Amino acid sequence: MHPIVKNILAVLIGIIVGTFVNGSLISISGSIIPPPEGADVTTVEGLKAAMHLFEPQHFIFPFLAHALGTLTAAFIAARLAATNKMRIALGIGVCFLVGGAMMVYQLPSPVWFSVLDLVGAYIPMGWLGAKLASVTKQG
């Protein structure tokens, strides 16, 4: 397979699987850490209206979803890519960062969480995904 085609497929597969991981963690979060009493977490409008009720523990799963979704996507893309594995993994991190920034804009959250999420969940996880892919490939 041509390296460019292989790299494009690697990115697409990584993004699809990473998005699935992200969504899966978000979907189970309420059963592990229940939302605040009276919060409607089924719509963006409901989340906006209830955001003042959320405590720090309510932000654990969103952070994990963003970080592990990005990590998974970057790892898979770097593992499957023919060339430029680190660049591809970091590109995945940037794509997920753009999505995270859009969510911060769309759904205002506490500043501490927005900073932690945007700084810690995307580019570092893209880098770590590439590193883990290179270690597991050698071993």
MOHU-V455754 format. One line per field, one symbol per residue. burial: b if it has 24 or more other C-alpha atoms within 12 Angstrom, else e. A space follows every 50 residues. Layout:
burial=???
//
This chain:
burial=eeeeeebbebbbbbbebbbebbbebbeeeeeeeebeeeeebeeeeebeeb beebeeebbbbbbbbbbbbbbbbbbbbbbbbeeebbbbbbbbbbbbbebb beebeebebeeebbebbbbbbbbbbbbbbbbbbbeeeee
//
